[in-house]
Amino acid sequence: MKRADIEYAIKEIKMDYIRIQGDIEKLESTGQSVSNAEKMLKQMEDQLKYLNEQLLKCEE
């Protein structure tokens, strides 16, 4: 992956992460389950970790 592609992917994931956090707040306020949304956040965190590692490799 090119550096620009990695940076773009990171930005997309961050935007989705923020959206899902908002969804979780709405679900919690209505008493609905948030476990699926929390799983999605965890997966996104793992993706961000991987992409940030790849970004560091591009800088070497």
N, C-alpha and C positions, 0 to 999 in steps of 0.2 A: 504494500500500500504506500502511496505517496503521502508526504507530510500533509498536504492540503486535504486529501481524502480523509485522513485520520482526524484532523481538526474539525472538518465538516461533520463527521460521524459523532464526534464528542458533543458538538453543539446540538445536534438533533436529539441525542439521548438526553441531554440536560433539559431541553424543552419538554420532552415527553415526561421526564421525571417530575418536573414541576407540575405538569398537568395532572399526573396521577396522584401527586400529593394533595392537590385540590379535590380530586375525586374521593380520596380517602376521607378528607374532612367532611365532605357531603354525606358519605356513607355512614360515618360515625355519628353525625348529627341526627340521622334518621334511624339509627340503631341497627343498621345492616352490617353484614360481615365484611371485613376488610382484608381477610387472609389472602385472597387471590391478588389483590392490589399490592399487598405487602410483598408477596412472592415476586411480583413483577418488578418492584423497586429493588429487591435483592439481586435479581438477574441483571438489571440495568447497572447496579453498582459494580457487579462483576465485569460487565462489558466495559464500563468506564475504566476500571483498573487495568484491564488488558490493553485498551486503546492508549492509555497514558504510558504504559510500558513500551508499546510500539512507538509512540511519539518520542520517548527518550532514546530509543535505538536509532531513530532518524537523525537525532542531534549528534550522535557519536561520529 
